[in-house]
C-alpha cells in the first residue's frame, strides 16, 4: 500500500464542480488512510457549507471569472491574476501537497498554474463535454487530463487524456449498490434545476401539473426549487392538490434520489453522472445559456444511450411536458427499461480511476 498523501483540490463556483472533487477526496482517503486534503476554492457560501458538511479543510483565494465578462470586469479579473497566483503559491508552500488536482471553474487556473511553477504534479478533471476556459488553458500545462464523457478529448493533447468518468459521492454510490425492487403504488417525480434552481423549469413543471391530466393525478413530486422560487412552487402545488415535497436545496441527495422514479432536470454534468450511476431515467431541459451550450452536448450522450429525453427550453411548453410525463408514468415497464439504459452510461468507478492516475504520478 502507498503511504498517505497530501492532496490539494481546487475548483468550484457550482455544485457540479465541487461534488466530483469531494468524491475524489473520499476515494483517496478510503484508499490511503491518513491522507490529508485541502480544498482551495471560492468564497461562495454554498461551497463552504458543502465542504464543511463533509469535514474537509478549506481556504480561498481572490480571483474572478474571465469568460463572457464585459471589458471592465475582464480588466479587473486580469489585474487580479498576479495576486491570485501569489495567494495560491502561499497555500501550496504552507500545505506542501504531493500533487494538485483541478476540477474546473475559474479558481482552478491560478492554483494549478502556481503548482506547475512550484514543480508539483498536476491533474485536471473535466466534467463537461465541452471544457471550460480554465481547463482548456491548463491542458497544455498539466501532467494528466481526466475526462468524463467521450468526445471531450478533442479539446486537449491526446496523449495526456484518459476517460475516467465523472466521480460520484460515496453516499450516491452506496445507494446505487442497493437492489431496486419493482415499485408498487404511486410513482415519484424529482425535479432538479441545479444547486441554484431553474426558474423556467419550476414554471414548466408546476404548469404541467396544473393542467389536471388524469395520468398525473396520483404522481408524487419532490421539487428542488433554488432559493427564489420555493414559495411560488409550494403555492402552485397546493392550489392543484398535488402531494409535493418542496425545498430550495436538498442536502441529502441520496434520500431524494432513492424515492425518484423519473426526473425532470437541467443537464449539469454531475447531476447526469449521478443519475447514470443510479439508473434513473430523465427528461432533460438543458440550461440555454450554459457556456458553449455544454449542457445540451452533455445531455446528448445520455439521450443517445436511451436513458433520457431532451427538450430545448424555448421549444418546450407545459402541455408537451405534461403529455410526456403521462406517457412515461403510464408505462412502468418502459420506464424501467429507460432506467436500465441510463445505468449503462454510468461510470461508478470514476473516482477510483482518478485516484489511480494520481498515484501513478507519484510512483
Secondary structure, DSSP 8 states (H G I E B T S, - for coil): -----EEEEE--SSHHHHHHHHHHHHHHHHHSTT-EEEEEE---HHHHHHHHHHT-EEEE------TT--HHHHHHHHHHHHHHHHHHHHHHHHH--SEEEE-SSHHHHHHHHHHHHTT-EEEEEE-SSS--HHHHHHTTTSSEEEESSTTGGGGS-GGGEEE------HHHHHHHTS------S--EEEEE--TT--HHHHHHHHHHHHT--GGGTT-EEEEE--SSSHHHHHHHHHHTT--EEEES--S-HHHHHHH-SEEEE---HHHHHHHHHHT--EEE---TTSGGGHHHHHHHHHHHTTSEEE--GGG--HHHHHHHHHHHHT-HHHHHHHHHHHHHT--TTHHHHHHHHHHHHH-
